[in-house]
């Protein structure tokens, strides 16, 4: 039996039109969007299918929208007989993963991430925080640049995404200083990111404190399948562990490369990026160029994934 991991994307993967084909073609996907619309008391589905970019990039909208599309894709896969052995998600995607694993109901999940987005946006006044991606460097070099560029402000590693990509976050002036000095420290390329807040750094602690209270009230069950969390890159199997990881996730680094290596070490045969975009597929190939990486966000990608999984299953059965 092949081990399959569902990988759920985070903020930044959204686009207008996402999820529409799944909604129009599968009752399981329609049910997800209808449930999300009802839970939020506004037409999230219309935002996904027809929303303007300016509306979609608002964090409080982006987070429930990406989660809904991801869960719709997950439910369609399950309807086609594809069940994960593990789930993991990048930042916001960890919330999608816990819903897909049955730890939290869909209605509670979309309401939770909408508040998560609001809290994260409100934690830092507009323009005071920033993020940047460093390409072609390592964690030790990035941490040293952050130390030198901070100059009394907040600046730290936010996402350890792959051997080729690390993201930093903090006060905007500190992030710009780090970008300016990156080349002198051997960084191949440093790019300011178009984000609405400095995620996964100490500036997010006010949001984290508010989320912790919400998490204590959130009805949560042990997941049906193990989840790899962001904070520790650890396989967790209980509601308590999921809750504790999410309480710390917002102001701590996303250890994504380690999470992928953990899944590879567990003998995962196939990875499916479940939801909009192929960002995580690209990061996985940077970690392991030979990894069997698929994605599902529309009919074409669904059909391709089902066909490739069937071939892999036949090959494993014959060996």
Secondary structure by P-SEA (a helix, b strand, c coil): cbbbbbbbbcccccccccaaaaaaccaaaaaaaaaaaaaacccaaaaaacccccccccaaaaaaaaaaaaaaaaaaaaaacccccbbbbccaaaaaaaaaaccccaaaaaaaaaaaaaaaaacccccccbbbbbccccaaaaaaaaaaacccccccccccccccbbbbbccaaaaaaaaaacccccccbbbbcccccccccccaaaaaaaaaaaaaacccccccbbbbbcccccccccaaaaaaaaaaccccccaaaaaaaaaaaacccbbbbcccccaaaaaaaaacccccccccccaaaaaaaaaaaaaaaaaaaac
